């Protein structure tokens, strides 16, 4: 378990930080940027918890725990033998099972939807876009270093989960705002 007795250490004052392996790296390294994207996503999910009904709160809290696991996974390079915390495929499968359950009540989409609808859905759409950014950053990292492949898979599935949950929170899709292609391309009078 983590025990923090002092939050500031002055260790990062020169632009470096420590990975879980103890290695010091630049705060602008791709790995640290990926960890930062996941941290931002977790904070956004925390905001989303303020607006969802109680039945979805536990799911979002579970996702926050997964995101901390993901941060722990990323903070220790794959080449470090001491690595013990890894995102697992069962965390991805949990998201898939939740989506399958949600999809039972949703009508198929006949158009793309615009982010919005309810307040909860709007915030979750923002979380979804942050998820995609974090996924892109992790994929960029994977082009330079070996990482746990479940990391990017988890974020890909999480984005899908958040999209489906947005629809559920938009009164099972009935309050989705549908995209009308070319809507503003007609001459306005």
PyMOL CGO cylinders between C-alpha atoms (Angstrom):
from pymol import cmd
from pymol.cgo import CYLINDER

trace = [
    CYLINDER, 0.00, 0.00, 0.00, 1.14, 3.53, -0.69, 0.3, 1, 1, 1, 1, 1, 1,
    CYLINDER, 1.14, 3.53, -0.69, 1.99, 5.72, 2.27, 0.3, 1, 1, 1, 1, 1, 1,
    CYLINDER, 1.99, 5.72, 2.27, 2.53, 9.41, 1.60, 0.3, 1, 1, 1, 1, 1, 1,
    CYLINDER, 2.53, 9.41, 1.60, 3.70, 11.48, 4.52, 0.3, 1, 1, 1, 1, 1, 1,
    CYLINDER, 3.70, 11.48, 4.52, 4.92, 14.46, 2.52, 0.3, 1, 1, 1, 1, 1, 1,
    CYLINDER, 4.92, 14.46, 2.52, 3.48, 15.57, -0.80, 0.3, 1, 1, 1, 1, 1, 1,
    CYLINDER, 3.48, 15.57, -0.80, 6.29, 17.82, -1.98, 0.3, 1, 1, 1, 1, 1, 1,
    CYLINDER, 6.29, 17.82, -1.98, 9.78, 16.38, -2.35, 0.3, 1, 1, 1, 1, 1, 1,
    CYLINDER, 9.78, 16.38, -2.35, 11.50, 19.01, -4.51, 0.3, 1, 1, 1, 1, 1, 1,
    CYLINDER, 11.50, 19.01, -4.51, 12.73, 16.07, -6.60, 0.3, 1, 1, 1, 1, 1, 1,
    CYLINDER, 12.73, 16.07, -6.60, 10.93, 17.35, -9.69, 0.3, 1, 1, 1, 1, 1, 1,
    CYLINDER, 10.93, 17.35, -9.69, 12.09, 20.93, -9.50, 0.3, 1, 1, 1, 1, 1, 1,
    CYLINDER, 12.09, 20.93, -9.50, 14.66, 20.34, -12.25, 0.3, 1, 1, 1, 1, 1, 1,
    CYLINDER, 14.66, 20.34, -12.25, 12.11, 18.88, -14.71, 0.3, 1, 1, 1, 1, 1, 1,
    CYLINDER, 12.11, 18.88, -14.71, 12.66, 15.21, -13.90, 0.3, 1, 1, 1, 1, 1, 1,
    CYLINDER, 12.66, 15.21, -13.90, 10.45, 12.66, -12.19, 0.3, 1, 1, 1, 1, 1, 1,
    CYLINDER, 10.45, 12.66, -12.19, 10.83, 9.07, -11.05, 0.3, 1, 1, 1, 1, 1, 1,
    CYLINDER, 10.83, 9.07, -11.05, 9.23, 6.06, -12.67, 0.3, 1, 1, 1, 1, 1, 1,
    CYLINDER, 9.23, 6.06, -12.67, 8.05, 3.17, -10.52, 0.3, 1, 1, 1, 1, 1, 1,
    CYLINDER, 8.05, 3.17, -10.52, 11.35, 1.46, -11.31, 0.3, 1, 1, 1, 1, 1, 1,
    CYLINDER, 11.35, 1.46, -11.31, 13.26, 4.36, -9.72, 0.3, 1, 1, 1, 1, 1, 1,
    CYLINDER, 13.26, 4.36, -9.72, 14.58, 5.57, -13.07, 0.3, 1, 1, 1, 1, 1, 1,
    CYLINDER, 14.58, 5.57, -13.07, 14.58, 9.38, -13.41, 0.3, 1, 1, 1, 1, 1, 1,
    CYLINDER, 14.58, 9.38, -13.41, 13.10, 10.71, -16.66, 0.3, 1, 1, 1, 1, 1, 1,
    CYLINDER, 13.10, 10.71, -16.66, 12.12, 14.05, -18.11, 0.3, 1, 1, 1, 1, 1, 1,
    CYLINDER, 12.12, 14.05, -18.11, 8.63, 15.22, -17.20, 0.3, 1, 1, 1, 1, 1, 1,
    CYLINDER, 8.63, 15.22, -17.20, 8.13, 15.78, -20.92, 0.3, 1, 1, 1, 1, 1, 1,
    CYLINDER, 8.13, 15.78, -20.92, 8.92, 12.17, -21.87, 0.3, 1, 1, 1, 1, 1, 1,
    CYLINDER, 8.92, 12.17, -21.87, 6.30, 10.30, -23.86, 0.3, 1, 1, 1, 1, 1, 1,
    CYLINDER, 6.30, 10.30, -23.86, 5.75, 7.87, -20.97, 0.3, 1, 1, 1, 1, 1, 1,
    CYLINDER, 5.75, 7.87, -20.97, 5.07, 10.70, -18.50, 0.3, 1, 1, 1, 1, 1, 1,
    CYLINDER, 5.07, 10.70, -18.50, 2.78, 12.40, -21.02, 0.3, 1, 1, 1, 1, 1, 1,
    CYLINDER, 2.78, 12.40, -21.02, 0.82, 9.14, -21.38, 0.3, 1, 1, 1, 1, 1, 1,
    CYLINDER, 0.82, 9.14, -21.38, 0.53, 8.83, -17.60, 0.3, 1, 1, 1, 1, 1, 1,
    CYLINDER, 0.53, 8.83, -17.60, -0.63, 12.46, -17.46, 0.3, 1, 1, 1, 1, 1, 1,
    CYLINDER, -0.63, 12.46, -17.46, -3.35, 11.83, -20.06, 0.3, 1, 1, 1, 1, 1, 1,
    CYLINDER, -3.35, 11.83, -20.06, -4.63, 8.89, -18.00, 0.3, 1, 1, 1, 1, 1, 1,
    CYLINDER, -4.63, 8.89, -18.00, -4.55, 11.06, -14.87, 0.3, 1, 1, 1, 1, 1, 1,
    CYLINDER, -4.55, 11.06, -14.87, -6.57, 13.79, -16.63, 0.3, 1, 1, 1, 1, 1, 1,
    CYLINDER, -6.57, 13.79, -16.63, -9.07, 11.17, -17.77, 0.3, 1, 1, 1, 1, 1, 1,
    CYLINDER, -9.07, 11.17, -17.77, -9.42, 9.88, -14.23, 0.3, 1, 1, 1, 1, 1, 1,
    CYLINDER, -9.42, 9.88, -14.23, -10.10, 13.41, -12.99, 0.3, 1, 1, 1, 1, 1, 1,
    CYLINDER, -10.10, 13.41, -12.99, -12.77, 13.86, -15.67, 0.3, 1, 1, 1, 1, 1, 1,
    CYLINDER, -12.77, 13.86, -15.67, -14.42, 10.57, -14.68, 0.3, 1, 1, 1, 1, 1, 1,
    CYLINDER, -14.42, 10.57, -14.68, -14.41, 11.94, -11.12, 0.3, 1, 1, 1, 1, 1, 1,
    CYLINDER, -14.41, 11.94, -11.12, -16.35, 14.98, -12.35, 0.3, 1, 1, 1, 1, 1, 1,
    CYLINDER, -16.35, 14.98, -12.35, -18.77, 12.68, -14.18, 0.3, 1, 1, 1, 1, 1, 1,
    CYLINDER, -18.77, 12.68, -14.18, -19.54, 10.88, -10.91, 0.3, 1, 1, 1, 1, 1, 1,
    CYLINDER, -19.54, 10.88, -10.91, -21.18, 14.09, -9.69, 0.3, 1, 1, 1, 1, 1, 1,
    CYLINDER, -21.18, 14.09, -9.69, -23.85, 13.88, -12.39, 0.3, 1, 1, 1, 1, 1, 1,
    CYLINDER, -23.85, 13.88, -12.39, -24.74, 10.21, -12.81, 0.3, 1, 1, 1, 1, 1, 1,
    CYLINDER, -24.74, 10.21, -12.81, -27.45, 8.29, -11.06, 0.3, 1, 1, 1, 1, 1, 1,
    CYLINDER, -27.45, 8.29, -11.06, -26.39, 6.10, -8.16, 0.3, 1, 1, 1, 1, 1, 1,
    CYLINDER, -26.39, 6.10, -8.16, -26.69, 2.92, -10.24, 0.3, 1, 1, 1, 1, 1, 1,
    CYLINDER, -26.69, 2.92, -10.24, -23.81, 4.07, -12.49, 0.3, 1, 1, 1, 1, 1, 1,
    CYLINDER, -23.81, 4.07, -12.49, -21.63, 5.57, -9.75, 0.3, 1, 1, 1, 1, 1, 1,
    CYLINDER, -21.63, 5.57, -9.75, -20.12, 2.22, -8.76, 0.3, 1, 1, 1, 1, 1, 1,
    CYLINDER, -20.12, 2.22, -8.76, -19.20, 1.49, -12.40, 0.3, 1, 1, 1, 1, 1, 1,
    CYLINDER, -19.20, 1.49, -12.40, -17.43, 4.83, -12.77, 0.3, 1, 1, 1, 1, 1, 1,
    CYLINDER, -17.43, 4.83, -12.77, -15.58, 4.33, -9.48, 0.3, 1, 1, 1, 1, 1, 1,
    CYLINDER, -15.58, 4.33, -9.48, -14.49, 0.90, -10.71, 0.3, 1, 1, 1, 1, 1, 1,
    CYLINDER, -14.49, 0.90, -10.71, -13.20, 2.54, -13.90, 0.3, 1, 1, 1, 1, 1, 1,
    CYLINDER, -13.20, 2.54, -13.90, -11.27, 5.06, -11.80, 0.3, 1, 1, 1, 1, 1, 1,
    CYLINDER, -11.27, 5.06, -11.80, -9.55, 2.17, -10.03, 0.3, 1, 1, 1, 1, 1, 1,
    CYLINDER, -9.55, 2.17, -10.03, -8.72, 0.63, -13.42, 0.3, 1, 1, 1, 1, 1, 1,
    CYLINDER, -8.72, 0.63, -13.42, -7.26, 3.95, -14.55, 0.3, 1, 1, 1, 1, 1, 1,
    CYLINDER, -7.26, 3.95, -14.55, -5.02, 4.04, -11.47, 0.3, 1, 1, 1, 1, 1, 1,
    CYLINDER, -5.02, 4.04, -11.47, -3.97, 0.47, -12.33, 0.3, 1, 1, 1, 1, 1, 1,
    CYLINDER, -3.97, 0.47, -12.33, -3.23, 1.69, -15.85, 0.3, 1, 1, 1, 1, 1, 1,
    CYLINDER, -3.23, 1.69, -15.85, -1.10, 4.53, -14.49, 0.3, 1, 1, 1, 1, 1, 1,
    CYLINDER, -1.10, 4.53, -14.49, 0.76, 2.02, -12.33, 0.3, 1, 1, 1, 1, 1, 1,
    CYLINDER, 0.76, 2.02, -12.33, 1.20, -0.23, -15.35, 0.3, 1, 1, 1, 1, 1, 1,
    CYLINDER, 1.20, -0.23, -15.35, 2.64, 2.64, -17.38, 0.3, 1, 1, 1, 1, 1, 1,
    CYLINDER, 2.64, 2.64, -17.38, 4.93, 3.97, -14.65, 0.3, 1, 1, 1, 1, 1, 1,
    CYLINDER, 4.93, 3.97, -14.65, 7.14, 0.87, -14.68, 0.3, 1, 1, 1, 1, 1, 1,
    CYLINDER, 7.14, 0.87, -14.68, 8.74, -0.01, -18.02, 0.3, 1, 1, 1, 1, 1, 1,
    CYLINDER, 8.74, -0.01, -18.02, 7.99, -3.52, -19.30, 0.3, 1, 1, 1, 1, 1, 1,
    CYLINDER, 7.99, -3.52, -19.30, 11.69, -4.36, -19.17, 0.3, 1, 1, 1, 1, 1, 1,
    CYLINDER, 11.69, -4.36, -19.17, 11.78, -3.93, -15.37, 0.3, 1, 1, 1, 1, 1, 1,
    CYLINDER, 11.78, -3.93, -15.37, 11.63, -7.35, -13.70, 0.3, 1, 1, 1, 1, 1, 1,
    CYLINDER, 11.63, -7.35, -13.70, 9.98, -5.89, -10.58, 0.3, 1, 1, 1, 1, 1, 1,
    CYLINDER, 9.98, -5.89, -10.58, 6.86, -4.91, -12.49, 0.3, 1, 1, 1, 1, 1, 1,
    CYLINDER, 6.86, -4.91, -12.49, 3.85, -6.35, -10.72, 0.3, 1, 1, 1, 1, 1, 1,
    CYLINDER, 3.85, -6.35, -10.72, 0.81, -4.25, -11.62, 0.3, 1, 1, 1, 1, 1, 1,
    CYLINDER, 0.81, -4.25, -11.62, -0.54, -4.81, -15.12, 0.3, 1, 1, 1, 1, 1, 1,
    CYLINDER, -0.54, -4.81, -15.12, -3.89, -4.11, -16.68, 0.3, 1, 1, 1, 1, 1, 1,
    CYLINDER, -3.89, -4.11, -16.68, -5.54, -7.45, -17.45, 0.3, 1, 1, 1, 1, 1, 1,
    CYLINDER, -5.54, -7.45, -17.45, -7.92, -8.63, -20.15, 0.3, 1, 1, 1, 1, 1, 1,
    CYLINDER, -7.92, -8.63, -20.15, -10.67, -9.20, -17.57, 0.3, 1, 1, 1, 1, 1, 1,
    CYLINDER, -10.67, -9.20, -17.57, -10.85, -5.43, -17.08, 0.3, 1, 1, 1, 1, 1, 1,
    CYLINDER, -10.85, -5.43, -17.08, -11.57, -5.09, -20.81, 0.3, 1, 1, 1, 1, 1, 1,
    CYLINDER, -11.57, -5.09, -20.81, -14.10, -7.95, -20.67, 0.3, 1, 1, 1, 1, 1, 1,
    CYLINDER, -14.10, -7.95, -20.67, -15.93, -6.22, -17.80, 0.3, 1, 1, 1, 1, 1, 1,
    CYLINDER, -15.93, -6.22, -17.80, -16.45, -3.15, -20.00, 0.3, 1, 1, 1, 1, 1, 1,
    CYLINDER, -16.45, -3.15, -20.00, -17.72, -5.34, -22.85, 0.3, 1, 1, 1, 1, 1, 1,
    CYLINDER, -17.72, -5.34, -22.85, -20.20, -7.12, -20.57, 0.3, 1, 1, 1, 1, 1, 1,
    CYLINDER, -20.20, -7.12, -20.57, -21.51, -3.77, -19.30, 0.3, 1, 1, 1, 1, 1, 1,
    CYLINDER, -21.51, -3.77, -19.30, -21.95, -2.51, -22.87, 0.3, 1, 1, 1, 1, 1, 1,
    CYLINDER, -21.95, -2.51, -22.87, -23.77, -5.69, -23.88, 0.3, 1, 1, 1, 1, 1, 1,
    CYLINDER, -23.77, -5.69, -23.88, -26.14, -5.17, -20.96, 0.3, 1, 1, 1, 1, 1, 1,
    CYLINDER, -26.14, -5.17, -20.96, -26.72, -1.50, -21.82, 0.3, 1, 1, 1, 1, 1, 1,
    CYLINDER, -26.72, -1.50, -21.82, -27.26, -2.23, -25.50, 0.3, 1, 1, 1, 1, 1, 1,
    CYLINDER, -27.26, -2.23, -25.50, -30.27, -4.42, -24.71, 0.3, 1, 1, 1, 1, 1, 1,
    CYLINDER, -30.27, -4.42, -24.71, -32.34, -1.27, -24.08, 0.3, 1, 1, 1, 1, 1, 1,
    CYLINDER, -32.34, -1.27, -24.08, -30.93, 0.92, -26.86, 0.3, 1, 1, 1, 1, 1, 1,
    CYLINDER, -30.93, 0.92, -26.86, -32.30, 1.30, -30.34, 0.3, 1, 1, 1, 1, 1, 1,
    CYLINDER, -32.30, 1.30, -30.34, -29.69, 0.96, -33.09, 0.3, 1, 1, 1, 1, 1, 1,
    CYLINDER, -29.69, 0.96, -33.09, -28.32, 4.28, -34.32, 0.3, 1, 1, 1, 1, 1, 1,
    CYLINDER, -28.32, 4.28, -34.32, -29.37, 5.55, -37.74, 0.3, 1, 1, 1, 1, 1, 1,
    CYLINDER, -29.37, 5.55, -37.74, -27.05, 8.57, -37.54, 0.3, 1, 1, 1, 1, 1, 1,
    CYLINDER, -27.05, 8.57, -37.54, -24.03, 9.74, -35.63, 0.3, 1, 1, 1, 1, 1, 1,
    CYLINDER, -24.03, 9.74, -35.63, -24.91, 11.64, -32.48, 0.3, 1, 1, 1, 1, 1, 1,
    CYLINDER, -24.91, 11.64, -32.48, -23.66, 15.00, -31.32, 0.3, 1, 1, 1, 1, 1, 1,
    CYLINDER, -23.66, 15.00, -31.32, -22.09, 15.21, -27.87, 0.3, 1, 1, 1, 1, 1, 1,
    CYLINDER, -22.09, 15.21, -27.87, -24.75, 16.49, -25.52, 0.3, 1, 1, 1, 1, 1, 1,
    CYLINDER, -24.75, 16.49, -25.52, -28.17, 15.64, -24.26, 0.3, 1, 1, 1, 1, 1, 1,
    CYLINDER, -28.17, 15.64, -24.26, -28.25, 15.41, -20.49, 0.3, 1, 1, 1, 1, 1, 1,
    CYLINDER, -28.25, 15.41, -20.49, -25.66, 17.07, -18.26, 0.3, 1, 1, 1, 1, 1, 1,
    CYLINDER, -25.66, 17.07, -18.26, -24.22, 13.67, -17.29, 0.3, 1, 1, 1, 1, 1, 1,
    CYLINDER, -24.22, 13.67, -17.29, -24.04, 12.58, -20.92, 0.3, 1, 1, 1, 1, 1, 1,
    CYLINDER, -24.04, 12.58, -20.92, -22.32, 15.82, -21.93, 0.3, 1, 1, 1, 1, 1, 1,
    CYLINDER, -22.32, 15.82, -21.93, -19.58, 15.35, -19.33, 0.3, 1, 1, 1, 1, 1, 1,
    CYLINDER, -19.58, 15.35, -19.33, -19.20, 11.70, -20.27, 0.3, 1, 1, 1, 1, 1, 1,
    CYLINDER, -19.20, 11.70, -20.27, -18.76, 12.67, -23.92, 0.3, 1, 1, 1, 1, 1, 1,
    CYLINDER, -18.76, 12.67, -23.92, -15.91, 14.93, -22.81, 0.3, 1, 1, 1, 1, 1, 1,
    CYLINDER, -15.91, 14.93, -22.81, -14.44, 12.01, -20.84, 0.3, 1, 1, 1, 1, 1, 1,
    CYLINDER, -14.44, 12.01, -20.84, -14.76, 9.89, -24.00, 0.3, 1, 1, 1, 1, 1, 1,
    CYLINDER, -14.76, 9.89, -24.00, -12.71, 12.38, -26.03, 0.3, 1, 1, 1, 1, 1, 1,
    CYLINDER, -12.71, 12.38, -26.03, -10.05, 12.52, -23.31, 0.3, 1, 1, 1, 1, 1, 1,
    CYLINDER, -10.05, 12.52, -23.31, -10.01, 8.70, -23.39, 0.3, 1, 1, 1, 1, 1, 1,
    CYLINDER, -10.01, 8.70, -23.39, -9.27, 8.78, -27.12, 0.3, 1, 1, 1, 1, 1, 1,
    CYLINDER, -9.27, 8.78, -27.12, -6.45, 11.29, -26.57, 0.3, 1, 1, 1, 1, 1, 1,
    CYLINDER, -6.45, 11.29, -26.57, -4.95, 9.09, -23.84, 0.3, 1, 1, 1, 1, 1, 1,
    CYLINDER, -4.95, 9.09, -23.84, -5.23, 6.10, -26.16, 0.3, 1, 1, 1, 1, 1, 1,
    CYLINDER, -5.23, 6.10, -26.16, -3.39, 7.96, -28.94, 0.3, 1, 1, 1, 1, 1, 1,
    CYLINDER, -3.39, 7.96, -28.94, -0.62, 8.95, -26.52, 0.3, 1, 1, 1, 1, 1, 1,
    CYLINDER, -0.62, 8.95, -26.52, -0.23, 5.36, -25.32, 0.3, 1, 1, 1, 1, 1, 1,
    CYLINDER, -0.23, 5.36, -25.32, -0.12, 4.12, -28.90, 0.3, 1, 1, 1, 1, 1, 1,
    CYLINDER, -0.12, 4.12, -28.90, 2.60, 6.69, -29.64, 0.3, 1, 1, 1, 1, 1, 1,
    CYLINDER, 2.60, 6.69, -29.64, 4.51, 5.39, -26.62, 0.3, 1, 1, 1, 1, 1, 1,
    CYLINDER, 4.51, 5.39, -26.62, 4.09, 1.81, -27.88, 0.3, 1, 1, 1, 1, 1, 1,
    CYLINDER, 4.09, 1.81, -27.88, 5.84, 2.79, -31.12, 0.3, 1, 1, 1, 1, 1, 1,
    CYLINDER, 5.84, 2.79, -31.12, 8.94, 3.75, -29.11, 0.3, 1, 1, 1, 1, 1, 1,
    CYLINDER, 8.94, 3.75, -29.11, 8.87, 1.40, -26.10, 0.3, 1, 1, 1, 1, 1, 1,
    CYLINDER, 8.87, 1.40, -26.10, 7.40, -1.94, -25.13, 0.3, 1, 1, 1, 1, 1, 1,
    CYLINDER, 7.40, -1.94, -25.13, 4.19, -1.54, -23.15, 0.3, 1, 1, 1, 1, 1, 1,
    CYLINDER, 4.19, -1.54, -23.15, 1.43, -3.83, -21.96, 0.3, 1, 1, 1, 1, 1, 1,
    CYLINDER, 1.43, -3.83, -21.96, -0.85, -4.09, -25.03, 0.3, 1, 1, 1, 1, 1, 1,
    CYLINDER, -0.85, -4.09, -25.03, -3.92, -4.30, -22.75, 0.3, 1, 1, 1, 1, 1, 1,
    CYLINDER, -3.92, -4.30, -22.75, -3.37, -0.60, -21.95, 0.3, 1, 1, 1, 1, 1, 1,
    CYLINDER, -3.37, -0.60, -21.95, -4.44, 0.65, -25.37, 0.3, 1, 1, 1, 1, 1, 1,
    CYLINDER, -4.44, 0.65, -25.37, -7.11, -2.04, -25.71, 0.3, 1, 1, 1, 1, 1, 1,
    CYLINDER, -7.11, -2.04, -25.71, -8.62, -0.98, -22.37, 0.3, 1, 1, 1, 1, 1, 1,
    CYLINDER, -8.62, -0.98, -22.37, -8.80, 2.67, -23.43, 0.3, 1, 1, 1, 1, 1, 1,
    CYLINDER, -8.80, 2.67, -23.43, -10.29, 1.75, -26.80, 0.3, 1, 1, 1, 1, 1, 1,
    CYLINDER, -10.29, 1.75, -26.80, -13.02, -0.24, -25.07, 0.3, 1, 1, 1, 1, 1, 1,
    CYLINDER, -13.02, -0.24, -25.07, -13.51, 2.43, -22.38, 0.3, 1, 1, 1, 1, 1, 1,
    CYLINDER, -13.51, 2.43, -22.38, -14.25, 5.00, -25.08, 0.3, 1, 1, 1, 1, 1, 1,
    CYLINDER, -14.25, 5.00, -25.08, -16.91, 2.69, -26.47, 0.3, 1, 1, 1, 1, 1, 1,
    CYLINDER, -16.91, 2.69, -26.47, -18.32, 2.10, -22.98, 0.3, 1, 1, 1, 1, 1, 1,
    CYLINDER, -18.32, 2.10, -22.98, -18.56, 5.84, -22.32, 0.3, 1, 1, 1, 1, 1, 1,
    CYLINDER, -18.56, 5.84, -22.32, -20.34, 6.38, -25.64, 0.3, 1, 1, 1, 1, 1, 1,
    CYLINDER, -20.34, 6.38, -25.64, -22.90, 3.69, -24.83, 0.3, 1, 1, 1, 1, 1, 1,
    CYLINDER, -22.90, 3.69, -24.83, -23.36, 5.03, -21.29, 0.3, 1, 1, 1, 1, 1, 1,
    CYLINDER, -23.36, 5.03, -21.29, -23.98, 8.51, -22.74, 0.3, 1, 1, 1, 1, 1, 1,
    CYLINDER, -23.98, 8.51, -22.74, -26.83, 7.05, -24.76, 0.3, 1, 1, 1, 1, 1, 1,
    CYLINDER, -26.83, 7.05, -24.76, -28.24, 5.25, -21.71, 0.3, 1, 1, 1, 1, 1, 1,
    CYLINDER, -28.24, 5.25, -21.71, -28.14, 8.51, -19.74, 0.3, 1, 1, 1, 1, 1, 1,
    CYLINDER, -28.14, 8.51, -19.74, -29.88, 10.28, -22.62, 0.3, 1, 1, 1, 1, 1, 1,
    CYLINDER, -29.88, 10.28, -22.62, -33.05, 8.42, -21.70, 0.3, 1, 1, 1, 1, 1, 1,
    CYLINDER, -33.05, 8.42, -21.70, -31.89, 5.26, -23.48, 0.3, 1, 1, 1, 1, 1, 1,
    CYLINDER, -31.89, 5.26, -23.48, -31.08, 7.21, -26.62, 0.3, 1, 1, 1, 1, 1, 1,
    CYLINDER, -31.08, 7.21, -26.62, -34.40, 9.03, -26.98, 0.3, 1, 1, 1, 1, 1, 1,
    CYLINDER, -34.40, 9.03, -26.98, -32.71, 12.32, -26.02, 0.3, 1, 1, 1, 1, 1, 1,
    CYLINDER, -32.71, 12.32, -26.02, -29.64, 11.80, -28.22, 0.3, 1, 1, 1, 1, 1, 1,
    CYLINDER, -29.64, 11.80, -28.22, -28.94, 14.76, -30.46, 0.3, 1, 1, 1, 1, 1, 1,
    CYLINDER, -28.94, 14.76, -30.46, -28.64, 13.32, -33.96, 0.3, 1, 1, 1, 1, 1, 1,
    CYLINDER, -28.64, 13.32, -33.96, -26.19, 14.72, -36.49, 0.3, 1, 1, 1, 1, 1, 1,
    CYLINDER, -26.19, 14.72, -36.49, -27.84, 16.05, -39.63, 0.3, 1, 1, 1, 1, 1, 1,
    CYLINDER, -27.84, 16.05, -39.63, -25.24, 15.92, -42.42, 0.3, 1, 1, 1, 1, 1, 1,
    CYLINDER, -25.24, 15.92, -42.42, -24.97, 19.24, -44.28, 0.3, 1, 1, 1, 1, 1, 1,
    CYLINDER, -24.97, 19.24, -44.28, -27.51, 20.90, -41.99, 0.3, 1, 1, 1, 1, 1, 1,
    CYLINDER, -27.51, 20.90, -41.99, -25.92, 24.32, -42.29, 0.3, 1, 1, 1, 1, 1, 1,
    CYLINDER, -25.92, 24.32, -42.29, -24.83, 24.09, -45.90, 0.3, 1, 1, 1, 1, 1, 1,
    CYLINDER, -24.83, 24.09, -45.90, -28.22, 25.20, -47.19, 0.3, 1, 1, 1, 1, 1, 1,
    CYLINDER, -28.22, 25.20, -47.19, -28.68, 28.89, -47.86, 0.3, 1, 1, 1, 1, 1, 1,
    CYLINDER, -28.68, 28.89, -47.86, -30.05, 30.67, -44.84, 0.3, 1, 1, 1, 1, 1, 1,
    CYLINDER, -30.05, 30.67, -44.84, -32.71, 33.29, -45.40, 0.3, 1, 1, 1, 1, 1, 1,
]
cmd.load_cgo(trace, "trace")
